[in-house]
Amino acid sequence: MKKKPIKVFLILGLIVIMFLILYYTEIIPHHKYTDQDFNIPTYQSKIDKDNDGIDDQTDILQSAKEYLKTKPKYKSKYYNTGYPNDEYGVCTDVVAFALLNAGYDIKELLYHDAKNNQRLYQIETIDKNIDFRRVNNLHTYLKRHAISLSTDVTDIHNWQGGDIVVYEKHIGIVSDHRNYKGVPFLLHHANPYQIHYEEDKLNNQKIIGHYRMS
């Protein structure tokens, strides 16, 4: 008579464990909140780099989302065109396309900056087609030309959709959605097994840089 309750508890325990695994890996997406839920004013840039009627901050955010809607497959490849022109990409391409569609051709911008400051970039041989797709190089460029902000994710008022976040070996765009603590989600492309491109993973790695273009 005692075996049935034990089996029930075991089954319930397995269900709970499976749910937690699915939730932690975000196969089950986390609930999304907005700036308004935390009384945080949504930042708008005073600059519209490409003169399309959309401020830079909003443009970068929207462009990142549009790129990720294409569901790029993860693969590191070299392109003579610089920007990937097929269905593949890596983490840096999320940032590159987000900036490009907001009026910042980071391939050209970084090339000229690296050419004039090669020692700072620590690049032995400059290659316009690949240098802008490397995390370290993007970080160097952002440190020199973007607005540097707090890396403390608990300082939620200083994080806005369209910001760029840099990790030691990864990079992404901050989402305009937040978790229940007010910490923003991350728009990024991390690996070939990724299901969702917007995830509650802003603080899953050590953040070494947080930037805003304008």
C-alpha positions, 0 to 999 in steps of 0.5 A: 500500500505504501508503494503507490505514494512513493511512485507518485512522489517520484513522478512529481519529482521528475516532473519538477526537475524536467520543468526546471531544466526546460526553464533554465535552458529556456526551452520554456521561455521566461515571462517578459516585462517592459520598461513601463513595468519598472517605471523606467523611461525608455531611452531615445537617442538624439541622433538618427545616423541614417536619417530614416526617421528612427533614432539610433537606439531604437534603430539598433534594437529593431535591426537586431530583432529583424536580423534574428528573425531570419534565424541564422544558423551558427557557423564561423566562416570567412566571407569576401563580402565581409558581412555574411551573405547566406544563412549562417552567422556568429555572435558578432554578426548580430551587432554588425547587422544591427549597426549597419541597418542603423547607419553604422557600417562597422566594417568600414569604421573599424577598418579605418580605426584599426588601420590608424591605431593598429597597436591598440587593436593588437592586429598583426595583419589587418583584414577588413573582411573579418576584423569587424567580426571579432569580439576583441576588435569590436570591444576596442572600437566601442571603448574608443567611440561609444558611450561606456556604461555600468556593467552592474546588471542590478542597476537596471535603470542604466540598461536599455534596449539597443545597448551593446554588451560585451563578454570575454568571448561573446557579444550581443544587443540588450533587449527591450524586454526584462525579467521579473527583476528588471534585468533585460533579456539578451538578443544574441547568437551563441551556438548551433543549438540555440532555440530562442535568440532572445533569452534571459541570459544577460548576466550568465557570463562575466560582462566586460563592457556595456556601450551605447552608440549615441 
